[in-house]
Amino acid sequence: MDDIDRELIALLRDNARLPVVALAAKLRVARATVQNRIVRLEAEGTIVGYTVRLRPAAEAHRIRAMTSIAVEGPHGAEVLRILRGHPNIVALHSTNGRWDLLAEIRTDSLEAFDKVLSTLRSIHGISNTETSLLLSTHKLA
C-alpha cells in the first residue's frame, strides 16, 4: 500500500459515494488508476465493504456506552453466552488487564439503559462493572 492508496482510503472513509472521477481529481491521477486501485484493494480484502453513517439524532438507540466487565474465574463461557444474546449489547470484546470483557451497549433512553445495567450486574459470574457513556464520536473507522 502506498501514499495514493492511503489517500484514496481516507477519501472513501470521508465519503464512499464520491464518484471515481471526483476521487481521481482529488488524487491528481487518472480515473482508471482510481478504479483499478479500488478493485485491487477490494480483492486484497483491504476494503471489505461500504456503509452509511447517520447523524446521532437520526438513530434509534441514541444512548451509547462502553461497559468494562470483570468475570469470576470459571464463569467466562456462561457469561459470554448470556451477553451474546442480549439485544442491547451490539459489540462484545475480550480484553486483558483489569477487565475481562468490554461491551458496547445501546438503548433508547436513560431509563432503559439503567435496566440493562441492572440486568448485567445481576448475571451470575460477573463480579464488577464500570461504565462510560459515549458522548460524541470523533473518528469512524
N, C-alpha and C positions, 0 to 999 in steps of 0.2 A: 504494500500500500504506500503510495507516495502522497505528496502535498495536494495534488489535484484531487485524488480520491478523498482525502480528509476534508477538503473544502467542499466537495460535492456532497459528502455525507452531512456536513454542517448545514448546507443549504436545504437539503431534503428534510433534516430534522426540524428546521425552522418552518418549512412549508413544502410538504411532499407532493403538493399538487402543482408546483411550478412546472410549466411546460419545458420540454427539453431545450427548446430554442432559448428560453429565458435563462436556464441554467448555463447553457453554452456562452451566452453573452456575459453573464456574471463571472464565469471562469476564464473568459477570453480564449476559448478553444472551439473547435468545430462541433456542430450538432452531433455528427456521427461519433465523435470522440466521447461525448457525454453518454450517448445511447449505448455505446459499446462498454463503457465503464460500468454503467448501471447493470447491464446484463451480466457482466463478469462478477460484480460484487454480489449480485443475487445468486449466481451459480456457485460461487465460493462459500455462500452461507453467511457472508458479512452482513448483507441486508436480508433480513428474514421476513419482513412484512412492512406494511404501512398502516397507520392508524389515524383516528380522529381524536383531537383534543377539544374538550368542551370547556367553556368558562365555568368556574366553580358554581356559580348560582344556577346554571342550567342543569346541573347533575342532581340526581337523587342521591341519597346517602352523602349529604354535604358535610357531616361531621366525620372527620378522619382522625385516626390516632395510631400510634405505634405502641404496643404493649410488650414489654420485656417480661418473660415468664421463667421462673425457676421451677424445675421439676424435681420431685423427690426420687432418689435412687432408681428403683426398678420400674417406675410407672411411666417411663417415656413413651413407649409404644401405645399404651392405652390413652394417654393424654393427647398424643398426636392424632389418634383415630377420632377422638371426640372433637378436637378443634377443627380437623379437616371437614367435618360435617356441619360446622356452624355457619349459617347463612351470612352472618355479618363479618366473618373473617375472610378477607379477599386475598391475603397472601400470608404464608407461614414459612419462616426461615429458621433453620438450626444455626446456632451461634456458639462461640466459645467464650470463655471468661465467666463472669459472674452469672450471666443469664443463659439459659439453655435454648430458649425459643424467642423469636420476635414475631409478633402477629400484627398485621395491618388490619385495623377494624374500621368499618364504615357503617354509619347509621344516619337516619333522617333527622334525629333530634337529640338533644342532650339527655332527655328522659329515656329514650331508647338506648342511648349509649350507657347510661347508668345501669340499666337492666343487663346489658351484655357484660359489663364488668362484674356485676354481681354473680352472673352465671359462671364466668371464668373463674372467679375466686372460690366458687363452691365445688369445682371439679376435683375429685379425689386424685391426689398426686401432684397438684400444683401447690407449692409451698409459699410462693411470693410473686407479686407482680409489681410493675412500675409502668405508668402510662404517661405518654406525652401527646397532647393534642397537636395535630398538624395545622398550623395557622396559614401558611402560604407555601407555594412551590416555586422555586426559582429556576430549576432546570429539569427538563423532561428528557429522559434518555431514550 
